[in-house]
């Protein structure tokens, strides 16, 4: 399989001992995030279907760099067990 990559990603992979493993790990992480998102939506009563995903695909704008950074910050809080309790968050 051959893929085209942006220069910065290609440069990163050139420094990796096993570029294939690095790409596979990144794609697995993306799949895991998609599965986690679907599980969270199911937990609040929203069933994610292939038809529903296809219907809304491309209708939402891509996340900005600031939004991605905030999402990463929040994931770190959850992973560290430091996400604030409801009583700690101002309304």
C-alpha positions as MATLAB code, in Angstrom:
seq = 'XXXXXXXXXXXXXXXXXXXXXXXXXXXXXXXXXXXXXXXXXXXXXXXXXXXXXXXXXXXXXXXXXXXXXXXXXXXXXXXXXXXXXXXXXXX';
ca = [
       0.000    0.000    0.000;
       1.286    3.457   -0.841;
       0.052    6.645    0.806;
       0.897   10.314    0.386;
       1.696   12.210    3.579;
       2.287   15.852    4.455;
       5.978   16.716    4.722;
       5.928   17.108    8.516;
       4.389   13.663    9.002;
       6.807   12.073    6.536;
       9.729   13.694    8.378;
       8.440   12.340   11.690;
       8.102    8.826   10.269;
      11.617    8.956    8.828;
      12.868    9.250   12.410;
      10.878    6.242   13.578;
      12.544    2.843   13.807;
       9.354    1.158   12.535;
       7.255    3.622   10.522;
       4.588    1.005    9.774;
       4.055    0.366   13.478;
       3.835    4.108   14.180;
       1.181    4.537   11.483;
      -0.744    1.473   12.683;
      -0.665    2.751   16.286;
      -1.972    6.160   15.206;
      -4.791    4.622   13.199;
      -5.728    2.272   16.052;
      -5.904    5.277   18.387;
      -8.216    7.025   15.931;
     -10.454    3.961   15.741;
     -10.483    3.710   19.538;
     -11.575    7.366   19.796;
     -14.397    6.743   17.324;
     -15.556    3.719   19.316;
     -15.348    5.673   22.589;
     -17.394    8.509   21.098;
     -20.055    6.071   19.899;
     -20.156    4.454   23.352;
     -20.613    7.845   25.058;
     -23.443    8.724   22.692;
     -25.135    5.346   23.304;
     -24.841    5.965   27.047;
     -27.042    9.052   26.688;
     -29.529    7.354   24.374;
     -28.136    8.214   20.944;
     -27.543    5.219   18.693;
     -24.849    5.813   16.065;
     -25.561    4.072   12.757;
     -23.627    3.977    9.490;
     -26.580    5.670    7.798;
     -26.596    8.453   10.383;
     -22.860    8.991   10.076;
     -23.155    9.135    6.270;
     -26.032   11.620    6.536;
     -24.105   14.115    8.692;
     -20.641   13.490    7.253;
     -19.119   16.755    6.115;
     -21.850   18.924    7.652;
     -19.838   19.921   10.697;
     -16.771   22.126   10.358;
     -13.383   20.617   11.128;
     -12.044   21.276   14.611;
      -9.661   24.194   14.955;
      -6.195   23.758   16.448;
      -7.462   25.422   19.644;
     -10.401   23.001   19.861;
      -8.109   19.998   19.338;
      -5.781   21.320   22.059;
      -8.702   21.759   24.483;
      -9.927   18.232   23.717;
      -6.426   16.887   24.423;
      -6.310   18.822   27.705;
      -9.644   17.341   28.751;
      -8.570   13.798   27.773;
      -5.480   14.268   29.953;
      -7.640   15.371   32.894;
      -9.832   12.297   32.506;
      -6.836    9.978   32.095;
      -5.148   11.498   35.167;
      -8.324   11.232   37.223;
      -8.313   15.002   37.784;
     -11.498   15.918   35.896;
     -13.381   18.337   38.168;
     -16.448   17.084   40.014;
     -19.768   18.695   39.081;
     -19.662   20.669   42.329;
     -16.262   22.132   41.329;
     -17.472   23.530   38.013;
     -19.095   26.955   37.867;
     -22.369   27.061   35.934;
];
